[in-house]
Amino acid sequence: MNTCIIGCGAISYVHVDSVLKTGGRIVALADIDVEKATILKDKFHLDCAIYTDYRQMLDSEDIDVVHICTPHYLHAEMTIYSLDNGYDVLVEKPLCTKLDDIERILDAERRASGKLAVCLQNRYNPSNVKVKQLLDGKEVIAGVGMVAWNRGFKYYEGNEWKGKWATEGGGALINQALHTLDLLQWYMGEPTSVTAHYATDMLKGIIEVEDTLMATYEYDSGANLNFYCTNCATSMFPVQIMLATNDSKIVLHPDHVIVDGEYISTEEQNASVGKQCWGGGHYILIKDFYEKLRDDKPFWINGVEGAKVMRMILSAYASNGNKILLEENL
Ligand SMILES: NC(=O)c1ccc[n+]([C@@H]2O[C@H](COP(=O)([O-])OP(=O)(O)OC[C@H]3O[C@@H](n4cnc5c(N)ncnc54)[C@H](O)[C@@H]3O)[C@@H](O)[C@H]2O)c1
């Protein structure tokens, strides 16, 4: 498989490492900052071309798969352009930053000859998969999710696109807590309404987006999902997910699951490259995506699937203290 990477920042290292492990070939890199692309190329001793314009790269090189690893606000445009030009596409989370973009991307996916995958790699983590299996055939009647992480001044310093509504599209929810909300959506399905409150507390004056958010999602079935995320914890805590069905309570941990007090051990999936909180799922997702490229079905985490958590996130921002129906925002 001939792969190119658009955006040669922090996460691109995990993509290159994973592609090489699958036996894929990196044929080109694109970044508006040539130095970033050059450092990435040198790190992995790649024999590949470097471009500052991704469109020029796509026009010039023999490419099968496009990996989009750029700032959030560029995902929609780059995904649509790549799909419209016949490529298979893996886009980093979030799928997009605006509700309007969801339909534009889904239209492009419908008319595309290639496949779209969204990088929701935590769906491959053993604990998360175990919970999905435990819930098979059961209805979740209540869910709780919490992400309490630490992202201080240093995280935002020198990172122009982060911390701004126009370029990051939000803060703790769309960036750090997206995977956890996506898992809850995977377990519980799509809610009907949301009431969300958010603020910039400890990072006031440093970022304009929220550093803390709480949301209550309600379901037609009567189920509730209570969700809290913050970048202001003074430590990095493991993500918390708790779920209730009619006959059991499940607590999810990175390396085990507790079902009604019973401990079930699972393997923690550590990252081989990059931050531990990214987990080891990138390689497994990329391998799975590449293996399924030539079958005739959409990838299981495609645009339609990636759009579900986006509706939850973008509706939470639109709610801003009011209860709103998710459908009203489509
Ligand atoms: N799946 C995960 O767990 C995970 C983890 C970390 C980051 N991410 C996502 O990966 C994406 C990138 O994050 P990052 O931390 O690597 O950011 P980063 O700022 O380190 O890298 C972004 C890169 O994109 C380049 N860029 C900007 N505009 C461009 C353009 N028009 N064309 C080509 N390149 C351009 C920048 O120069 C930079 O090198 C984000 O969407 C982020 O949310 C996902």
The ligand as an SDF file (V2000), in Angstrom:
LIG
                    3D

 44 48  0  0  0  0  0  0  0  0999 V2000
   -6.1950    9.5050   17.9070 N   0  0  0  0  0  0  0  0  0  0  0  0
   -5.5210   10.0400   18.9420 C   0  0  0  0  0  0  0  0  0  0  0  0
   -5.5060    9.5030   20.0540 O   0  0  0  0  0  0  0  0  0  0  0  0
   -4.7990   11.3270   18.7360 C   0  0  0  0  0  0  0  0  0  0  0  0
   -3.7390   11.6870   19.5850 C   0  0  0  0  0  0  0  0  0  0  0  0
   -3.0820   12.9060   19.3330 C   0  0  0  0  0  0  0  0  0  0  0  0
   -3.5120   13.7270   18.2870 C   0  0  0  0  0  0  0  0  0  0  0  0
   -4.5650   13.3420   17.5240 N   0  0  0  0  0  0  0  0  0  0  0  0
   -5.0860   14.2130   16.4500 C   0  0  0  0  0  0  0  0  0  0  0  0
   -4.1050   14.3220   15.4090 O   0  0  0  0  0  0  0  0  0  0  0  0
   -4.2480   15.5940   14.7810 C   0  0  0  0  0  0  0  0  0  0  0  0
   -2.8920   16.3020   14.8060 C   0  0  0  0  0  0  0  0  0  0  0  0
   -2.5000   16.4850   16.1430 O   0  0  0  0  0  0  0  0  0  0  0  0
   -0.9640   16.7290   16.5290 P   0  0  0  0  0  0  0  0  0  0  0  0
   -0.9060   16.6660   17.9990 O   0  0  0  0  0  0  0  0  0  0  0  0
   -0.1080   15.8490   15.7160 O   0  0  0  0  0  0  0  0  0  0  0  0
   -0.8000   18.2590   16.0520 O   0  0  0  0  0  0  0  0  0  0  0  0
    0.5500   19.0060   15.6860 P   0  0  0  0  0  0  0  0  0  0  0  0
    0.2820   20.4580   15.8280 O   0  0  0  0  0  0  0  0  0  0  0  0
    1.6980   18.4070   16.4250 O   0  0  0  0  0  0  0  0  0  0  0  0
    0.7460   18.6450   14.1310 O   0  0  0  0  0  0  0  0  0  0  0  0
   -0.0650   19.1840   13.1260 C   0  0  0  0  0  0  0  0  0  0  0  0
    0.8000   19.3360   11.8880 C   0  0  0  0  0  0  0  0  0  0  0  0
   -0.0230   19.7480   10.7780 O   0  0  0  0  0  0  0  0  0  0  0  0
    0.7160   20.6940   10.0210 C   0  0  0  0  0  0  0  0  0  0  0  0
   -0.1880   21.4910    9.1950 N   0  0  0  0  0  0  0  0  0  0  0  0
   -0.9250   22.5790    9.5440 C   0  0  0  0  0  0  0  0  0  0  0  0
   -1.6080   23.0390    8.4820 N   0  0  0  0  0  0  0  0  0  0  0  0
   -1.3080   22.2180    7.4410 C   0  0  0  0  0  0  0  0  0  0  0  0
   -1.6960   22.1820    6.0740 C   0  0  0  0  0  0  0  0  0  0  0  0
   -2.5410   23.0820    5.5570 N   0  0  0  0  0  0  0  0  0  0  0  0
   -1.1650   21.2080    5.2840 N   0  0  0  0  0  0  0  0  0  0  0  0
   -0.2880   20.3010    5.7780 C   0  0  0  0  0  0  0  0  0  0  0  0
    0.1180   20.2980    7.0790 N   0  0  0  0  0  0  0  0  0  0  0  0
   -0.3950   21.2320    7.8860 C   0  0  0  0  0  0  0  0  0  0  0  0
    1.4600   21.4870   11.0740 C   0  0  0  0  0  0  0  0  0  0  0  0
    2.5530   22.2150   10.5270 O   0  0  0  0  0  0  0  0  0  0  0  0
    1.8900   20.3930   12.0420 C   0  0  0  0  0  0  0  0  0  0  0  0
    3.1550   19.8550   11.7040 O   0  0  0  0  0  0  0  0  0  0  0  0
   -5.3400   16.3230   15.5490 C   0  0  0  0  0  0  0  0  0  0  0  0
   -6.5420   16.1200   14.8920 O   0  0  0  0  0  0  0  0  0  0  0  0
   -5.3610   15.6280   16.8980 C   0  0  0  0  0  0  0  0  0  0  0  0
   -6.5990   15.7090   17.5790 O   0  0  0  0  0  0  0  0  0  0  0  0
   -5.2000   12.1630   17.7240 C   0  0  0  0  0  0  0  0  0  0  0  0
  1  2  1  0
  2  3  2  0
  2  4  1  0
  4  5  1  0
  4 44  2  0
  5  6  2  0
  6  7  1  0
  7  8  2  0
  8  9  1  0
  8 44  1  0
  9 10  1  0
  9 42  1  0
 10 11  1  0
 11 12  1  0
 11 40  1  0
 12 13  1  0
 13 14  1  0
 14 15  2  0
 14 16  1  0
 14 17  1  0
 17 18  1  0
 18 19  2  0
 18 20  1  0
 18 21  1  0
 21 22  1  0
 22 23  1  0
 23 24  1  0
 23 38  1  0
 24 25  1  0
 25 26  1  0
 25 36  1  0
 26 27  1  0
 26 35  1  0
 27 28  2  0
 28 29  1  0
 29 30  1  0
 29 35  2  0
 30 31  1  0
 30 32  2  0
 32 33  1  0
 33 34  2  0
 34 35  1  0
 36 37  1  0
 36 38  1  0
 38 39  1  0
 40 41  1  0
 40 42  1  0
 42 43  1  0
M  CHG  2   8   1  16  -1
M  END
$$$$
